[in-house]
Amino acid sequence: MYPTVAALLLVVDFDFDKLVKRSLPFCNWSWLGMSVAALWTSILGLDAVNFNAMKTAAALFTLYKGYFMIFACITLPLWHRIRIQVITRAVAWMAVSYLVALIIQLAILFAVGQVDPILPPLARLIPGEKLSLMVKFAVFQPFFRIPLARADLFTADPPILGVCTVLCYFICLGETDQRLRRVALGSCLANLLISQSRLAWMCFPLGLLIIQSFRSQFARQSPLWIASFTSFISAILGLTVGDLLSGPLATFNGARADSSKDREYVIGATIEAWQESPWIGWGIVDKTVSWGNGEFTLPLGTFSSYTQVLYLHGVVGFIFFTAALISTLLIFWQPSVCGNKVCQRAFASLIALYILCQATALTWMAIYFWFFFIWLGAIIAEMKLYKSSSSWQYL
């Protein structure tokens, strides 16, 4: 609902004079270019199936809640005055609601047991996949073969909850109300833990390290010390660095071994399908992959955003996608180096998001953290508004 409001505000309030007078940064144009490239390749794919009604509706809806939504959310604060602190306060309260929902779901799990997912009646009218629209409850799932509680709350999949909580944490670091800030950050940590998202667990400290790297000489040198220490241990044990890292990697994959193997299999099949149409891709999801004697079936491009873009939009789409990712990251680089704390948090959260996109498709999960792109747009808008102010860099 809220992403729809953002897009409608952008369309209804469109003014060519405003576009000329308030020129958009290159990163905004890059996301719009990615939306156009994705639309073009999708039309080519739909033409191959004679514009099947359901597939056309599903493809257009996916594009709307993916790349175009990102463009709309980043651009909206440049045309409408939206203060960073307002977004931060709203996200902090949303994080508190995550904690309340988690407590309720855990209470249901331990009191009643596992409850089957529910598909709301209105969700049946929306074209495309229905998994992301289902209301699901906490369940017990094996982690290192130990059944532990796992939840996805308002998202379609627990790893998406991990992504949302990591991004929410970096946004809530800017909350000025200390009591609300502590509760919101605690909620983010609790939900990050319950998501059992291993990659999100790794990206969280990485993001904190990146922030400290902008502020501390010691933190900037930490990668060098870590690399030196790793090489030192490898020399003592008589192992290569690859052999030394294979143990922790095996442990990482072994926590949820079946999930890791499934992801690897689907990603491999997606790359093979992309090689059949490398330049413009397939346009639409029209193929599936099965394993376990047909017990499990998933559409190609289900996981990694990067292989999904290659599969759906080919090399052409991947160029636009890469340009959008890099340009969005670089716009926060110089202010971060100059000491802008909010830009440092934005830069760190984007690095974390780009790594997390390797495990989950951006077009599938972006709708759950649309507020993150509004936050990025508000930061960009205030940078453009106060770029001549020396005090801005210390916010």
Secondary structure per residue as TSV (DSSP state, phi and psi in degrees):
chain	resnum	aa	ss	phi	psi
A	1	M	-	360.0	-52.4
A	2	Y	H	-65.4	-40.4
A	3	P	H	-60.0	-32.9
A	4	T	H	-64.3	-40.7
A	5	V	H	-61.7	-42.5
A	6	A	H	-60.8	-45.1
A	7	A	H	-66.9	-40.2
A	8	L	H	-66.3	-40.0
A	9	L	H	-60.7	-37.7
A	10	L	H	-68.4	-41.9
A	11	V	H	-73.8	-46.2
A	12	V	H	-65.2	-37.7
A	13	D	T	-93.4	14.4
A	14	F	-	-64.8	132.8
A	15	D	-	-143.9	121.9
A	16	F	H	-62.3	-37.6
A	17	D	H	-62.9	-38.7
A	18	K	H	-65.3	-37.5
A	19	L	H	-65.5	-37.2
A	20	V	H	-74.2	-44.1
A	21	K	H	-73.3	-34.4
A	22	R	S	-112.8	73.4
A	23	S	-	-57.4	138.0
A	24	L	-	-81.4	146.1
A	25	P	-	-64.7	163.1
A	26	F	H	-61.8	-33.6
A	27	C	H	-63.8	-36.1
A	28	N	H	-64.3	-45.4
A	29	W	H	-62.8	-32.8
A	30	S	H	-65.0	-41.9
A	31	W	H	-68.2	-35.2
A	32	L	H	-66.5	-40.7
A	33	G	H	-61.6	-39.2
A	34	M	H	-64.6	-38.1
A	35	S	H	-62.7	-42.4
A	36	V	H	-67.6	-42.6
A	37	A	H	-62.9	-41.9
A	38	A	H	-65.7	-38.9
A	39	L	H	-64.4	-42.5
A	40	W	H	-62.6	-49.6
A	41	T	H	-66.7	-33.0
A	42	S	H	-66.4	-39.2
A	43	I	H	-62.3	-40.4
A	44	L	H	-62.8	-40.1
A	45	G	H	-68.2	-39.3
A	46	L	H	-68.5	-32.1
A	47	D	H	-62.8	-33.0
A	48	A	H	-68.5	-23.0
A	49	V	T	-110.3	21.9
A	50	N	T	57.7	36.7
A	51	F	-	50.7	53.7
A	52	N	-	-52.3	131.7
A	53	A	H	-57.5	-49.1
A	54	M	H	-67.4	-42.1
A	55	K	H	-68.6	-35.0
A	56	T	H	-65.7	-45.7
A	57	A	H	-63.1	-42.3
A	58	A	H	-65.2	-41.0
A	59	A	H	-66.1	-44.4
A	60	L	H	-66.5	-37.7
A	61	F	H	-66.5	-38.8
A	62	T	H	-64.2	-42.0
A	63	L	H	-64.7	-38.7
A	64	Y	I	-65.4	-45.7
A	65	K	I	-84.7	5.1
A	66	G	I	-112.4	-102.1
A	67	Y	I	-66.9	-40.4
A	68	F	I	-68.4	-36.3
A	69	M	H	-62.9	-40.4
A	70	I	H	-61.9	-45.7
A	71	F	H	-59.9	-45.1
A	72	A	H	-63.7	-43.0
A	73	C	H	-69.3	-37.7
A	74	I	H	-71.6	-32.0
A	75	T	H	-82.7	-32.6
A	76	L	H	-52.7	-46.4
A	77	P	H	-65.7	-17.1
A	78	L	H	-77.4	-20.4
A	79	W	H	-107.0	-23.2
A	80	H	S	-124.5	134.8
A	81	R	-	-69.9	107.6
A	82	I	-	-126.0	114.2
A	83	R	-	-79.2	144.7
A	84	I	H	-59.4	-42.3
A	85	Q	H	-64.7	-33.7
A	86	V	H	-64.4	-45.1
A	87	I	H	-64.5	-42.7
A	88	T	H	-61.0	-44.2
A	89	R	H	-62.9	-41.6
A	90	A	H	-65.2	-41.6
A	91	V	H	-67.7	-36.2
A	92	A	H	-61.8	-44.2
A	93	W	H	-67.7	-34.5
A	94	M	H	-63.9	-39.1
A	95	A	H	-62.4	-37.0
A	96	V	H	-63.3	-40.5
A	97	S	H	-64.4	-32.2
A	98	Y	H	-60.3	-42.1
A	99	L	H	-65.1	-41.9
A	100	V	H	-62.5	-45.0
A	101	A	H	-62.7	-38.6
A	102	L	H	-64.7	-42.9
A	103	I	H	-61.9	-42.0
A	104	I	H	-64.0	-44.8
A	105	Q	H	-65.6	-39.9
A	106	L	H	-66.7	-36.2
A	107	A	H	-63.6	-42.3
A	108	I	H	-64.3	-41.8
A	109	L	H	-62.2	-45.2
A	110	F	H	-82.0	-23.4
A	111	A	H	-90.8	-39.5
A	112	V	T	-108.5	-32.8
A	113	G	-	106.1	-172.5
A	114	Q	-	-71.2	132.9
A	115	V	-	-111.7	137.1
A	116	D	-	-66.5	148.7
A	117	P	-	-62.5	154.7
A	118	I	B	-121.6	133.0
A	119	L	-	-102.7	111.8
A	120	P	-	-58.8	147.9
A	121	P	G	-56.9	-43.3
A	122	L	G	-66.1	-26.2
A	123	A	G	-66.5	-23.4
A	124	R	G	-67.7	-21.5
A	125	L	G	-83.2	-15.8
A	126	I	S	-83.6	129.6
A	127	P	-	-71.2	162.0
A	128	G	S	93.8	-167.0
A	129	E	-	-67.1	149.4
A	130	K	S	-106.0	-6.9
A	131	L	G	-59.7	-41.4
A	132	S	G	-71.5	-9.9
A	133	L	G	-102.9	-4.6
A	134	M	-	-79.8	145.8
A	135	V	B	-91.8	113.2
A	136	K	-	-116.0	156.4
A	137	F	-	-116.1	166.2
A	138	A	-	-62.5	145.1
A	139	V	E	-136.3	168.8
A	140	F	E	-96.4	126.7
A	141	Q	E	-134.0	146.8
A	142	P	E	-71.1	134.9
A	143	F	E	-133.2	113.9
A	144	F	T	54.9	38.0
A	145	R	T	66.9	13.1
A	146	I	E	-108.1	122.7
A	147	P	E	-69.7	118.4
A	148	L	E	-127.5	155.2
A	149	A	E	-67.4	138.5
A	150	R	E	-141.4	137.1
A	151	A	-	-137.4	159.3
A	152	D	-	-124.4	-3.0
A	153	L	T	49.8	-115.9
A	154	F	T	-89.9	8.7
A	155	T	S	-107.9	177.2
A	156	A	S	-89.2	-17.9
A	157	D	S	-154.5	141.8
A	158	P	H	-54.5	-39.8
A	159	P	H	-59.3	-31.1
A	160	I	H	-67.8	-36.1
A	161	L	H	-61.1	-39.0
A	162	G	H	-61.1	-42.6
A	163	V	H	-62.9	-47.2
A	164	C	H	-60.1	-43.0
A	165	T	H	-70.8	-34.3
A	166	V	H	-63.4	-46.8
A	167	L	H	-66.2	-40.6
A	168	C	H	-61.9	-38.4
A	169	Y	H	-59.4	-47.0
A	170	F	H	-68.1	-32.1
A	171	I	H	-69.6	-44.3
A	172	C	H	-69.7	-14.6
A	173	L	T	-61.0	-21.7
A	174	G	T	-91.4	1.5
A	175	E	-	-67.5	131.9
A	176	T	S	-86.6	-26.6
A	177	D	-	-76.2	110.0
A	178	Q	H	-63.3	-40.5
A	179	R	H	-65.7	-47.1
A	180	L	H	-63.3	-38.0
A	181	R	H	-61.8	-44.8
A	182	R	H	-64.4	-43.1
A	183	V	H	-65.0	-43.6
A	184	A	H	-64.0	-44.2
A	185	L	H	-66.3	-38.9
A	186	G	H	-63.3	-39.2
A	187	S	H	-62.5	-42.3
A	188	C	H	-60.8	-42.9
A	189	L	H	-66.7	-40.8
A	190	A	H	-63.6	-44.0
A	191	N	H	-72.1	-32.2
A	192	L	H	-62.6	-40.5
A	193	L	H	-66.4	-45.1
A	194	I	H	-72.1	-19.2
A	195	S	H	-71.7	-21.8
A	196	Q	T	54.7	30.5
A	197	S	-	-86.2	104.8
A	198	R	H	-64.4	-40.1
A	199	L	H	-67.6	-37.2
A	200	A	H	-65.4	-36.5
A	201	W	H	-61.5	-36.7
A	202	M	H	-75.4	-38.0
A	203	C	H	-71.5	-27.3
A	204	F	H	-61.8	-55.3
A	205	P	H	-66.9	-29.0
A	206	L	H	-62.1	-42.7
A	207	G	H	-62.5	-41.7
A	208	L	H	-63.9	-38.0
A	209	L	H	-65.3	-38.9
A	210	I	H	-63.5	-43.2
A	211	I	H	-60.8	-44.6
A	212	Q	H	-67.4	-26.9
A	213	S	H	-65.0	-29.1
A	214	F	H	-76.7	-19.5
A	215	R	H	-112.2	-16.0
A	216	S	-	-133.1	132.3
A	217	Q	H	-64.5	-38.2
A	218	F	H	-64.5	-41.8
A	219	A	H	-64.7	-35.5
A	220	R	H	-65.8	-28.6
A	221	Q	H	-88.4	-8.2
A	222	S	H	-59.5	-40.0
A	223	P	H	-59.7	-36.8
A	224	L	H	-65.9	-43.2
A	225	W	H	-65.3	-40.6
A	226	I	H	-63.8	-44.5
A	227	A	H	-63.5	-40.6
A	228	S	H	-65.9	-42.3
A	229	F	H	-65.7	-40.2
A	230	T	H	-62.8	-44.1
A	231	S	H	-63.9	-38.1
A	232	F	H	-63.5	-46.2
A	233	I	H	-65.1	-39.5
A	234	S	H	-62.0	-41.0
A	235	A	H	-65.7	-40.2
A	236	I	H	-65.1	-42.5
A	237	L	H	-83.5	-7.9
A	238	G	T	70.4	32.9
A	239	L	-	-118.6	156.5
A	240	T	-	-77.6	162.8
A	241	V	H	-61.2	-37.3
A	242	G	H	-62.1	-42.6
A	243	D	H	-66.1	-37.7
A	244	L	H	-66.5	-37.5
A	245	L	H	-82.5	-15.5
A	246	S	H	-65.3	-31.2
A	247	G	H	-64.8	-55.7
A	248	P	H	-59.3	-35.2
A	249	L	H	-66.2	-39.8
A	250	A	H	-64.4	-38.6
A	251	T	H	-64.7	-41.3
A	252	F	H	-59.6	-47.0
A	253	N	H	-73.1	-29.3
A	254	G	H	-73.1	-18.0
A	255	A	T	-58.8	-41.5
A	256	R	T	-136.7	73.8
A	257	A	H	-60.2	-43.3
A	258	D	H	-63.8	-41.6
A	259	S	H	-63.1	-42.5
A	260	S	H	-63.6	-42.4
A	261	K	H	-66.3	-40.1
A	262	D	H	-63.3	-44.2
A	263	R	H	-62.3	-45.3
A	264	E	H	-60.9	-39.6
A	265	Y	H	-67.7	-45.0
A	266	V	H	-66.5	-41.2
A	267	I	H	-64.3	-41.4
A	268	G	H	-62.1	-42.6
A	269	A	H	-66.1	-34.4
A	270	T	H	-65.5	-42.7
A	271	I	H	-64.3	-40.3
A	272	E	H	-62.4	-41.3
A	273	A	H	-67.5	-38.1
A	274	W	H	-61.5	-37.0
A	275	Q	T	-64.1	-17.4
A	276	E	T	-78.6	-21.7
A	277	S	S	-144.8	73.8
A	278	P	T	-71.6	-30.8
A	279	W	T	-83.7	-44.8
A	280	I	T	-117.9	1.9
A	281	G	-	67.4	-162.8
A	282	W	-	-100.2	-12.9
A	283	G	S	82.2	-46.1
A	284	I	S	-133.6	159.9
A	285	V	-	-80.6	104.0
A	286	D	-	-126.7	7.6
A	287	K	-	-134.2	151.3
A	288	T	E	-127.0	166.4
A	289	V	E	-129.4	137.9
A	290	S	E	-123.6	151.2
A	291	W	E	-152.8	171.3
A	292	G	T	67.6	43.3
A	293	N	T	57.1	38.1
A	294	G	T	82.0	4.3
A	295	E	T	-68.7	-33.8
A	296	F	E	-120.0	134.0
A	297	T	E	-139.7	129.8
A	298	L	E	-137.1	148.9
A	299	P	E	-67.1	148.9
A	300	L	T	-65.3	146.0
A	301	G	T	82.1	14.9
A	302	T	S	-66.0	-36.1
A	303	F	S	-101.3	-99.1
A	304	S	-	-53.6	130.3
A	305	S	H	-62.9	-35.9
A	306	Y	H	-71.0	-43.5
A	307	T	H	-72.1	-30.1
A	308	Q	H	-64.8	-43.7
A	309	V	H	-63.0	-43.0
A	310	L	H	-61.2	-44.3
A	311	Y	H	-66.3	-43.5
A	312	L	H	-84.1	-39.0
A	313	H	H	-122.6	1.7
A	314	G	H	67.2	-167.3
A	315	V	H	-63.4	-36.5
A	316	V	H	-59.9	-50.0
A	317	G	H	-65.7	-35.6
A	318	F	H	-65.8	-34.2
A	319	I	H	-63.5	-45.8
A	320	F	H	-64.3	-40.8
A	321	F	H	-63.7	-45.1
A	322	T	H	-63.5	-41.2
A	323	A	H	-61.9	-39.7
A	324	A	H	-66.0	-44.1
A	325	L	H	-63.8	-47.9
A	326	I	H	-68.6	-44.6
A	327	S	H	-65.4	-35.8
A	328	T	H	-66.2	-39.0
A	329	L	H	-68.8	-43.6
A	330	L	H	-68.9	-25.3
A	331	I	T	-65.9	-21.6
A	332	F	T	-97.7	-4.1
A	333	W	H	-67.1	-55.2
A	334	Q	H	-62.6	-46.3
A	335	P	H	-60.5	-33.6
A	336	S	H	-65.2	-43.1
A	337	V	H	-63.5	-33.9
A	338	C	T	-79.1	-1.9
A	339	G	T	104.2	9.9
A	340	N	-	-73.6	109.2
A	341	K	H	-67.2	-40.1
A	342	V	H	-68.3	-34.6
A	343	C	H	-69.4	-33.3
A	344	Q	H	-62.4	-41.7
A	345	R	H	-67.2	-38.1
A	346	A	H	-64.8	-44.1
A	347	F	H	-61.1	-47.1
A	348	A	H	-64.0	-41.3
A	349	S	H	-68.1	-33.6
A	350	L	H	-67.5	-40.7
A	351	I	H	-59.1	-45.6
A	352	A	H	-61.0	-43.4
A	353	L	H	-63.6	-42.1
A	354	Y	H	-63.8	-35.1
A	355	I	H	-70.9	-41.2
A	356	L	H	-67.1	-24.9
A	357	C	T	-65.5	-16.7
A	358	Q	T	-68.2	-23.9
A	359	A	T	-103.2	-22.0
A	360	T	S	-141.4	140.6
A	361	A	-	-67.7	131.2
A	362	L	H	-63.4	-38.8
A	363	T	H	-66.8	-21.3
A	364	W	H	-84.9	-36.4
A	365	M	H	-104.0	-13.5
A	366	A	G	-60.6	-31.3
A	367	I	G	-66.5	-20.0
A	368	Y	G	-84.3	-17.2
A	369	F	G	-130.3	44.1
A	370	W	H	-58.0	-31.7
A	371	F	H	-61.9	-26.5
A	372	F	H	-63.3	-40.1
A	373	F	H	-74.2	-31.7
A	374	I	H	-61.5	-43.0
A	375	W	H	-60.6	-45.4
A	376	L	H	-60.8	-43.7
A	377	G	H	-63.0	-38.0
A	378	A	H	-65.8	-37.8
A	379	I	H	-64.3	-45.3
A	380	I	H	-61.6	-42.1
A	381	A	H	-63.0	-41.8
A	382	E	H	-72.9	-29.1
A	383	M	H	-64.6	-42.0
A	384	K	H	-69.0	-33.5
A	385	L	H	-75.9	-38.0
A	386	Y	S	-114.6	23.2
A	387	K	T	-62.6	-21.3
A	388	S	T	-89.8	-3.8
A	389	S	-	-92.9	127.4
A	390	S	T	-72.4	-19.4
A	391	S	T	-78.6	-19.2
A	392	W	G	-61.2	-37.6
A	393	Q	G	-65.4	-17.3
A	394	Y	G	-99.3	5.5
A	395	L	-	-67.4	360.0
